[in-house]
Amino acid sequence: QVRLVESGGGSVQAGGSLRLSCAASTTDDSVYWMSWFRQAPGKEREGVATINIGSSATYYDDSVKGRFTISQDNVKNTLYLQMNGLKFEDTAIYYCAARSWGSTWLRGPLERTDYNYWGQGIQVTVSS
C-alpha cells in the first residue's frame, strides 16, 4: 500500500514560481515511478512529469518542458515539482501518482491508467 500526500500549492502571478511536494509512505509494496498529473476545470486529467525512482529518468509533457522540473529525495521519501515561468493555463488541481511495477508501460509514462496510487490533489492557481 502507498499513501501520497501533496503540499505546496497556492496562488501566484503569471511568470512566478511554485514548488509542490508529495510525501510518500509505503507498506508492503515498491514504487518504481512517481509522477505529477493535473486537472483543470472542465478538462481531463493529464500527465505533467514523471521520474523513475531508481534511475532518475524523466519524461515531461511538451507544455511544461523547460519550465517544470521533477525531482525526488529518497531519504525523505518525497517527490517535488519545481514550477517556473507559470502561465494562466497551468491553473489546475495537481495530483501526485505512483506506479508499483517497473515493467513496460501499458499506454505511456504520462498516462493516467499506468499508475495505481494517487494523492488527494492540491490547487495551483495562476493569475495575470
C-alpha positions as CSV (number, residue, x, y, z in Angstrom):
1,Q,0.0,0.0,0.0
2,V,1.2,3.5,-0.9
3,R,0.0,6.7,0.7
4,L,0.6,10.0,-1.2
5,V,0.0,13.5,0.3
6,E,0.6,16.7,-1.7
7,S,1.5,20.1,-0.3
8,G,2.9,23.4,-1.5
9,G,0.0,24.6,-3.7
10,G,-1.3,28.1,-3.7
11,S,-1.9,31.2,-5.8
12,V,0.8,33.0,-7.8
13,Q,1.0,35.6,-10.6
14,A,1.9,34.7,-14.1
15,G,5.7,34.3,-14.5
16,G,6.1,33.3,-10.9
17,S,7.3,30.1,-9.3
18,L,5.9,27.4,-7.1
19,R,7.2,24.1,-5.6
20,L,4.9,21.2,-5.0
21,S,5.8,18.3,-2.6
22,C,4.4,14.8,-2.3
23,A,5.2,12.8,0.8
24,A,5.1,9.1,0.2
25,S,4.7,6.3,2.7
26,T,4.9,2.7,1.6
27,T,3.8,-0.6,3.2
28,D,4.5,-4.0,1.6
29,D,4.8,-2.5,-1.9
30,S,7.6,-1.0,-4.0
31,V,7.4,2.3,-6.1
32,Y,9.2,2.4,-9.4
33,W,7.8,5.5,-11.0
34,M,6.3,8.7,-9.5
35,S,4.6,11.4,-11.4
36,W,2.6,14.6,-11.4
37,F,-0.8,15.0,-13.1
38,R,-3.1,18.0,-13.3
39,Q,-6.7,18.6,-14.0
40,A,-8.1,22.0,-15.0
41,P,-11.9,22.8,-14.6
42,G,-13.9,21.0,-17.3
43,K,-10.8,19.2,-18.6
44,E,-9.5,15.6,-18.3
45,R,-6.6,14.7,-16.0
46,E,-3.3,15.0,-17.9
47,G,0.2,13.9,-17.2
48,V,2.8,16.6,-16.4
49,A,6.0,14.9,-15.5
50,T,7.3,11.6,-14.2
51,I,10.5,10.2,-12.7
52,N,12.0,6.7,-12.3
53,I,12.8,6.2,-8.7
54,G,15.9,4.1,-9.4
55,S,17.4,5.7,-12.5
56,S,16.0,9.2,-12.2
57,A,15.0,9.1,-15.8
58,T,12.3,11.7,-16.5
59,Y,9.5,12.4,-19.0
60,Y,7.7,15.8,-19.4
61,D,4.7,16.9,-21.2
62,D,5.6,19.3,-24.0
63,S,3.5,22.1,-22.4
64,V,5.9,22.2,-19.4
65,K,9.3,21.4,-20.9
66,G,11.9,23.9,-19.9
67,R,9.7,25.4,-17.2
68,F,8.9,22.5,-14.8
69,T,11.4,20.1,-13.1
70,I,10.5,16.9,-11.3
71,S,12.9,15.5,-8.7
72,Q,13.0,13.2,-5.7
73,D,14.5,13.0,-2.2
74,N,14.8,9.3,-1.4
75,V,15.9,9.9,2.1
76,K,12.8,11.9,2.9
77,N,10.6,9.8,0.6
78,T,9.4,13.0,-1.1
79,L,8.6,13.9,-4.7
80,Y,8.9,17.5,-5.9
81,L,7.7,19.6,-8.8
82,Q,9.5,22.9,-9.3
83,M,7.3,25.1,-11.5
84,N,8.9,28.2,-13.0
85,G,7.5,30.7,-15.5
86,L,4.0,29.8,-14.6
87,K,1.2,30.6,-17.0
88,F,-2.5,31.1,-16.6
89,E,-3.2,27.8,-18.3
90,D,-1.2,26.0,-15.6
91,T,-4.1,26.6,-13.3
92,A,-5.3,23.2,-12.1
93,I,-5.6,20.7,-9.3
94,Y,-2.2,18.8,-9.3
95,Y,-2.1,15.2,-8.3
96,C,0.8,13.0,-7.2
97,A,0.8,9.5,-8.5
98,A,2.9,6.3,-8.1
99,R,3.4,3.1,-10.0
100,S,4.2,-0.1,-8.1
101,W,5.6,-2.1,-11.0
102,G,8.7,-1.4,-13.2
103,S,8.0,-3.3,-16.4
104,T,6.9,-1.9,-19.8
105,W,4.3,0.8,-20.0
106,L,0.7,-0.1,-20.7
107,R,0.0,3.2,-22.5
108,G,2.8,5.6,-21.6
109,P,4.7,7.3,-18.8
110,L,2.2,10.2,-18.6
111,E,-0.9,8.2,-18.9
112,R,-3.4,8.0,-16.0
113,T,-4.0,4.3,-16.5
114,D,-0.3,3.4,-15.9
115,Y,-0.5,4.5,-12.2
116,N,-2.2,2.7,-9.4
117,Y,-1.7,5.0,-6.4
118,W,-3.0,8.6,-6.2
119,G,-2.8,11.6,-3.8
120,Q,-5.8,13.7,-3.0
121,G,-4.7,16.6,-5.2
122,I,-3.7,20.2,-4.5
123,Q,-4.8,23.5,-6.1
124,V,-2.5,25.7,-8.1
125,T,-3.9,29.0,-9.3
126,V,-2.0,31.3,-11.7
127,S,-3.4,34.9,-12.2
128,S,-2.5,37.6,-14.6
